[in-house]
Structure formats: C-alpha cells, structure tokens
Amino acid sequence: MPLIGVQLHTQDTHVMIDNGILQLTLSNPDGIVTGIRYNGIDNLLEVLNDEDNRGYWDLVWNSPGTPGTTGSFDVIKGTSFKVIVENEDQVEVSFTRTWDSSQDGKLVPLNIDKRFIVLRGCSGFYTYAIYEHLKDWPGFNLAETRIAFKLRKDKFHYMAMADNRQRYMPLPDDRLSGRGQALAYPEAVLLVNPVEPDLKGEVDDKYQYSCDNKDSQVHGWICTTDQPAVGFWMVTPSNEFRSGGPVKQNLTSHVGPTTLAVFLSAHYTGEDLVPKFSAGEAWKKVFGPVFIYLNCTMDGDEPLSLWEDAKQQMIIEVQSWPYTFPASDDFPKSNQRGNVNGRLLVNDRYVSDDNIPANGAYIGLAPPGNVGSWQRECKDYQFWTKTDINGYFLINDIRPGDYNLYAWVPGFIGDYQYSAAITITPGSEIEVGDLVYEPPRNGPTLWEIGIPDRSAAEFYVPDPDPKYINKLYVNHPDRFRQYGLWERYAELYPNEDLVYTVGTSDYKKDWFFAQVTRKIDTNKYQGTTWQIRFKLDNVDQGSSYKLRVAIASATFSEFQVRINDPKTNPLFSSGLMGRDNSIARHGIHGLYWLYNVDVPGKLLVQGDNTIFLTQPRSSSPFQGILYDYIRLEGPSKLSSKEEYMSSTL
C-alpha cells in the first residue's frame, strides 16, 4: 500500500497536519499542540485540560540583576502563523512571536519561532524553536526553557526512561489532599490513599526520575488500557543544544502523565546555569529538533515491546543527526558542519612511567572559556563524545564557530583543556593528534578515599526509612534516588559524627554519601565534622603535603579543613559554595569542584594523624557536600611511584 502524502488543513483557530498515521492539531496562531490523534484514539493529550495546557513550549525569565532561578512563567504563544514547507513528503509550519519595545517588562525580549514538522510515512512529529535576542534590546535572564506534553490520565499509566527505570505510576489525583500528604517540599508527596491501593505508602517525586543529558535520549509512556497498546515517546537525538554538558541533569517524564524535553534549566546546578544576557548582546540559538514518536503493538505483542521499539527508533534518530529536512537556515546540515579527531593520553608519573590511554574520557567542544568552564556554559552549543579504549575520539557534525576542546577522565581528578582554540568551518576536518593530560599531582598517594568519577555513587547510601519508599529503587543501582536519605545520617550517627580510619574503613560501607547537617530539634540543625584518621611512619616536616578534595556537589555549604586540632582556625575554607540542591532532589552529583590544599609537614606527626572536614552551614536539612574523591599526597621530592615504593620498603 503506498504511503499517504502529508496534508495540511488550515482553519481560523486551528491547523491540522495529517499523514495518514497521525493527525497533529495546533492552535492558530498560538502554536499550542491541542490534539494528537493516533491509532483510533481521538486525542492522546489530556482532553480535560484547557487547550493551552496540553502540548506547549514554555520558558521562565526574569530581569537583569534578579537573583535566583525563578521568574515569570511563560507558555509561548505565537502571534503569526506561516507555512514553511507544504508538499506530499513534508509539512513544516511556523508560529512566531516578535518582541518590540512596547512589551518591555511584560514579555521576555526574544523573537521566538516555533516549528513543527510532519513527514510522509513517519509515526510521529518533530519540533524545534529558534530564539533570538537582538543587540539593541534590553537584557534578561533565562532560567528555563523546555517543551511539555500532558497526556491523558485515563490512558497512560506506565512510564519508562531506562531498562531499569520503568514502572506503573500513580495518578495525578493521588498527589492531591486526601490522597497524598505533602512532605518536606511540594514535589515530594506520600501516597496515603491512592486510587491503586498497591501504591499506598510510596513516595512520588518528579526528581526521582531526573537523568543525565548523556543518558536521556528516549523516555515516555505506554497506554495499556486500549488494545493495541500505544506508546508516546520523547526522543532527543542530540545534546548539542542542551546546556551544561553531558552530565548535566534534567527532568524527564513524571506523574501527570507528563513528558518533557528540557533544553535549559538550573536543576542540580543553581544559578550558575542561568544564562544572563545584557543589553547590547546579540544571541540566537536553535533548540531541537526533538522527535515525538508514537508506536503501537502488533497482534500478540506485549505492551512493554513498545519500549524496545522506542529505543530502536531513538538509535535511528541519533544516526540521522543532523537532520536533512528542517527548513530553517539556522539549522546547518551535515555538509555545513565540521569534525575533530585525535587521541587523549594521561601522564601521571605516580601511576605509570608511560602515557596512559584515556579510556572512556568525556571530550568535547564548547565555547571558549577557562579550564572546566564547559559545565557552567549555558548560552551556546556543545559537542561531546567518549574516547575508546585506546583514547581515540571523533567528534562529528560540529556547528561552525570558535571553540575550546575540553575533557575529563574517569579515574583521574581535574579537567583538561587543549591549549589552542579550534575554529570550525563548513566541511572542516581537524586532526589534533595526540593530546596529553597531566592531572593535578605533586607527590605519591599516601591514601585515597573513593573513585574520581565526579559522583558520590560509590559511597554508602543507606536504606530509606520504610515509611518513604519508592519501590522502583529498592535493590536498584540508583538507590540514592529514595526520598529522605538525608535524615538517615543522624539515625546512623546519633551522638558522634563520621570517623573514617584509613586502612581499616571501607568507603563503600563507612563513608556516608553526603555530609549533611544534623537535626537537633524541630527546624533546627547543626553543622557536622567528619574525621579521617591515618598513620604516617615518617613525616618530612620541612616539606609540603597536598590534600586533594574533589566534590561532586555542594548546596549552600562550606568546606573547612583542619589538621590534628579540631578547635584551631581552619587551614583552608572554601567559603559559601554551591546551589545544586542535589540532596533534596535525589541527585548523586551536581557541579564539580576541586580543592588542592597545601598541608605543611609541620602540622603532621609521626604516628596517628587526623584530618577534620567541617561543613558548618546549618539552616536547612538540604545543605551539604557530596564528595567525589579525597587523596593525600606526600612531598614531591620523589619522582615516580617506583621510587616512592622502594623508599618505603
């Protein structure tokens, strides 16, 4: 049977695009997705909602100088509709909103062009948007932008975002008073009388389903109430338009049923990832395209086969990137982009005399900046890949522009930055050859705690309070996603804070995953001081030792170091740092911090020593530090690991 051509039907208040597989209806000229008809279901979106609360682009913005990550919430509604492409193979439509000075202070100073594309024979549709700030316009801050879909709660009950992160979800009604009990913050609700009794006693919180950008390429919902079953999936084929790099975390799908594509947010980072545009600053960015994929079971198929099919479709979309069909000149095709290849090696003389291939390193191009600046970059495009076992890498399809090359290597602390700027032009093939990263290192490792991978996942994560369980994360690798784990610290350490003894303690069992505050009374908390105890057979008191502390996340906290005397002035203090809120939002990492503390040998003694790590800020249960890795290095007089080992025999 030949594929039906794509048809466009334009009415006064709506636009409908039909390719014989689905019918996509958008409000005119708003450009809100009001209906998706598919496989006999008249509308996959929540028909009980107002039309402007079904499928929409939105943003949060505020004025320059406004602190924080909140602001005016704006469901983006177009004021002009235009047909960009109309033929049997493709329909692309545009809904634009143009800013002028009469809207100053009322609307974000951006021209916004929302696009929707339907292709012949395609079981889904694409959407992207072009945001532009002209040079002579006033400044603003952009705290968030995304696209959201609200699906029918009577049909979509099963959510999937990974092979081991999928389940039947509560209904939105279960979160309301009488069925749900609000917990420490509005997003977390205890289900006390849910519609489905089996869910009673569980916690629902949308942040339990957050995901790193690198792992968030497909997620969505399955409708099992109809036969055949139907799937609704958000496919993100590239991360080039997302802020913050590959390990930036964002929301995905959650109770509603809601499915999101988040392009820019301050979640797990705080205000550092809120782009601030000044008056006189021109800016343009394309967000997307993303693909909304629809599928249904065939005779005899299990509903969960739709998840497997969605993963296969995601692979097809990734391999098709950059797409050839978007009509905007602001979206360059593959032949208008460039590539970079090379090899990354690590030189750590205390690990090996030879350069080590950087296996599994994250390496990418981001706008010019300082070492490690990519994780706070939030205005422009980034292009990342991972090195192979021998350290080789290829970064494909990079937009033209000026970049720095950045990298970080699991197993080693710190950040790499290539010394030369890289300029991408259409069709360019740039070979950078062998690059050598020398991670921070002054002397041999005397002891270490954890794994340098920018995460606290290897440390001890306790079982949750039985009253606050999400059954999905019982006996799950992501056990840190359970609610209320911050309260378990005081239960495990009721009188004294954590003490870790090098050579005896096991960081997997004895190092709590977060240095949190201690609750001492209702709404009263105190800071905590952890101890690292260790022996030194010999001390060179005339030399300097180095304490390396890599932090995976920090929230309104302070990091203080004292040596052998808990009451003396700190040898080092970070000052107030971090707004990640990872503890409350069940994250195991946020923004990465690396502190290199000089420890004078005269502060150490032969025999027993103690390092005191204090986090003194204590106005909230969510303040604290997630450590990534801690290492004490000896003096730098010895030039290699072998010399150090032979000197200690």
Secondary structure, 3 states (H helix, E strand, C coil): CCCCCCEEEECCCEEEEECCCEEEEEECCCCCEEEEEECCECCCECCCCCHHHCEEEEEEEECCCCCCCCCEEEECCCCEEEEEEECCCEEEEEEEECCCHHHCCCCCCCEEEEEEEEECCCCEEEEEEEEEECCCCCCEEEEEEEEEEEECCCCEEEEEEECCEEEECCCHHHHCECCEEECCCCCCEEECCCCCHHHCCEEECHHHHCEEHHHCCEEEEEECCCCCCEEEEEECCCCCCCCCCCCCEECCEECCCEEEEEEECCCCCHHHHCCEECCCCCEEEEEEEEEEEEEECCCCCCCCHHHHHHHHHHHHHHHCCCCCCCCCCCCCCHHHCEEEEEEEEECCCCCCCCCEECCCCEEEEECCCCCCHHHHCCCCCCEEEECCCCCEEEEEEECCEEEEEEEECCCCCCCEECCCCEEECCCCEEEEEEEEECCCCCCCEEEEEECCCCCCCCCECCCCCCCCECHHHCCCCCHHHCCCHHHHHHHHCCCCCCEEECCCCCHHHHCECCEECEEEECCEEECEEEEEEEEECCCCCCCEEEEEEEEEEEEEECCEEEECCCCCCCCEECCCEEECCCCCCCCCCCCCEEEEEEEEHHHCCCEEEEEEEEECCCCCCCCEEEEEEEEEECCCCCCCHHHHHHHHC
